[in-house]
Amino acid sequence: MNQTRIITGLVIAFSLLLGVLYLPHSIILYIASCIVGVSLWEHLRLRFHIFISTSISLLVLLSLLVIPLNLLPLKTIIFVGLFYWVTMGAMVLIFPHNKGFIQQRMFWAPASLVMHLSFWAALVLILSPSNSYPLKSLGIDASPNFSLVILITLGALMDSIAYFSGKKFGRRKFLPNISPKKTLEGALISSFLTPMVVLSFLGLFFSPNWFPLIVIIFIACIFSIVGDATASLFKRIAGVKDSSNLIPGHGGFLDRIDSHLASFPVFIASLYFYELF
């Protein structure tokens, strides 16, 4: 891990933590919309002409910024996202046999829109003014800002633990047709250690409903892997290592939020299922 990557990562983490905890919700959503717009552009440009990818991304960004939130079917978008990520979980396992289908523009463009808009919808629902304690049904009486930190931490820990444990203990390849450097040991260790760390922290400050919380966090962690693998799958088809070079040492915005694209909507959808039943 080079020095540029470490420094950039620390700056991003520190800025993100302060911003999420202390900025007004409207500003957080404005910044998040811009990040979604850039990540969408990075993903589309892997398959489409720069003019088309830029036009679609700008149109989506403008829509996110100006359309009143109460006019958007946010929960519907969340469950469409859940269906998409379950489907991509299966597609990741059978790649490259489905490469011809995935690289079709008629699949690529809708997939790009669903994966980004469902992530954005999850953010909006977490920060909703009518939702003072988004995770209250799980026994977590945390503010929307702190709830957002919890979800960000899940993906960040999954990525970090998988990377370092894979470096240390990795022996067997995990999804070698998609991301040859990832290891099965790294994926397994991160899938169990991340929930343990997060649950231990939450147990210090709250009185959680343990069983549903453990299940939902574990599901979100698994789909964090799916999100990362899905982004790698698209980049593998496009023949690139990174989605762009906008973030020194880290590639692009898509490379940084790929795991969150899946874990956010899946977490919120799982929470809704729990509250429903």
N, C-alpha and C positions, 0 to 999 in steps of 0.2 A: 504494500500500500504506500504510494508515494506521498511526499510532503504536501503537494498541492491538494491532493484528495483529502488528506486529514484536516488541513487548515480550512478548506472550503466546507467540509462536513461540519466542523465545529461552529463555524460562523452561521451556517444554515440552521443548525440545531438550536443555538442560542437565540438567534433572531426569531425563529419560529415559536419557541417557548414563550418568549416575552410578548410577541405579537398576539398569540392565541389567548394568553391569560389576561392581557390588559387592553387590547384594542376593542372598540365597540363592534358589535356584531355586524353592523352594516359595512364597516371597513374590512372586516375579515372576509365577508362574502364577496366584496368587490375584488379583493386580492385573489381569493380562491377562484373567482370567475376568470380572472386574467390568466391564472396558472392553468386552469382547465382549457382555456382557449389556446394557449401555447402548446400544451401537451397534445391536444386534438390536432393541431397543425402538424406537429412532429409525426404523429401517427399517420395522418392522411398523406403526408408528403413521401412516405415510404412506398406508396403505391400509385399516387396520382401526380399529375403535373403541378408544379408549384403554384400556378395561377388558380387552379381548382381548389387545392388544399387551403390556400390563403383565403380565398373567397368564402368557402364553407366555414372556416374557423372564425373569420371576422363576423359573419352573419350569426353564428351561434353565440359568440361573445356578446355582440350587441343585443341579442335576444335575452340573454341571461341578465344583462345589466338594466334593461328598460321594461321588460314585461313584469307586471305586478305578480308577486309570488303567490297571492291567493287565487290567481287564474290558472296556475299550473297544477297538473295532476301529480303531485310529488310522490304520493304513495304508490300510484300506478307505475310510475317510472322506477321506483325502488324494486317492485316485484318483477317488472320486466328485466331489470338488472340482475335480480336473483336467478331468473330463468336462464339468462345469457351466461352467467358465470358457472352455473351447474353444467350447461352445455359445453362451455369451454374447458371445464375440468375433464370431461370425457374426450374432447378433441385433442387435448394435450397428450393424453395417454396413447392415442392411436396415431399420432403424427409420426412419420411423414405421409402415411397412406391417404390422408385427407388434404394434402398440400394443394392439389389442384382446385379443390372447392374453396379453401380459405383464401387463396390468392385472387379469387374472382372479385372484381370491383363491386359487384352487386352484394357481396357479403362483407367486404372490407369496410365500406363506408357506413352501413348501418351498425356494424359491430363497433366501429370507432365512436359513433354517436352514443350508442347505448352504454358503453363502458365509461364514458366521461360524464354523460348526463346523470346516470344513476349515482355516481360518486358525488356529483354536485348536489343532487336532490337529498342525499343523506346528510350532507353538510347543512343544507338549509333546514332540514327537519330537526337536527341537533340544536341549531341556534335559533329556532323559532321562538318569537316573543311569548307565545302561548304555552311554551314548554319550559317552565322554570327549572325542573329537575328531570332531564331526559331519561335518566337511568333509574328513576325512583322505584319502578316495579321490581328492579333487581336488588333493592335495598341500598342503592348508592345515591344518597342525597347530595349530589354534586351539581354545581352550576353548569350551564351549557358549555362555557369555556373550558372548565376542567374536564367535563365529559369528552370534549373534543381532544384534549391532551391525552386522555386514556386511550382513545382509538388510534391516535397518531403513534403513541408509544407501542401499541401492539405490533403494528407494521414495522416500525423502526427496529424494535428488539428482534423480531423475526429475521429481518435482513442481516443485522449485525451478528446475532448468535449463529445463524446458519453459515455466515462467511467465516468467522473465526473458528468455530467448531469443525467446519469442513476442512479448513487449513490444518488443524491440529489432528483430527481423528479420521478424516475422510479417506476411505479406501475404495468404496464402490460408487460408480457413476450413477447419478440420478437424472433421468430424462436426457440421456446422452445425445439424442437426435435433435434436442432443442438447445440445451445449455451444457456443453461437455464439462465445464469446470465445477458444476454443482455436484454435491455428493449426497448419497442417501443418508449417511451419518449426520451431516449438517442439517438436513431437512428434519430428521427424527428428533435430534437434540433440541433444535429450535422450537419444534412443535410442542414439546413437553416442558422445556425450561421457560419459555416465554410466558405461558399461562401461570406457571408457578411463581414467577417473579411478580407479575401484575396482580395476581390474586393475593399474594403475601402483602403487597403494598396496600391494596384496597382493604384488606382485613385489619390493618393498623388504624384506619381512620373511619371505617364505616362498619355497619352490621349487615353484610350482604345476605341475600337469599342464595345460599351457596350453590345448590344444585343447578338451577337455571343459569346462574352466572358462569359457572364452570363450563357448562355445555356450550353456551353462546360464545364465550371467549375462545374455546377450543375450535369451534366451527369457523370463527373469524380468522384464527391463525392458519387453519388449513387452507382457507380461500386466499389468504395472503400469499401462500405459495402458488396457488393457481394464478393469481394476478401477475406475479413475477414471471411465472413460466409462460403465460399467455403473451406478455410483452416480448419475451425472448423468442417465442414462436414467430410472431410477426416480424421481428428483426431478422430472424434466421431466414425467413422467406425472402425478405428484401435484400439479404446479403450484407447487412451492416452490423457493427458491434454495438453502437450507441444510436439513439434516436436523433441526436444532434450533439453539438459541442457548446451549448449555451452556458452550461455550468462547468467551470474549469475542474478537471479531474473526476467529474461525475457523469459526463455525457449531457443528456437533456433533461427536461422536466418530466417527460414520460418515464425515463430511467429512475427517477427519484420517487415518483408516486405510483409506480405500477402495482405494488402490493396493496396500497391503500385503495386503488380503484376498485378492487374486488372486496377487500375486508370491510370497508365502510358500508356499502349497500347491503351486504350479506349480514353484517351485525345488526343493522337497523331492521331488516326484514325478519331476522330471527327473533328480535325483541318484539316485533308486532305479533308474530305467531304465538309467542309465549303469553303476551297480554290478552290475545284473543281466546286462547284455550285455557 
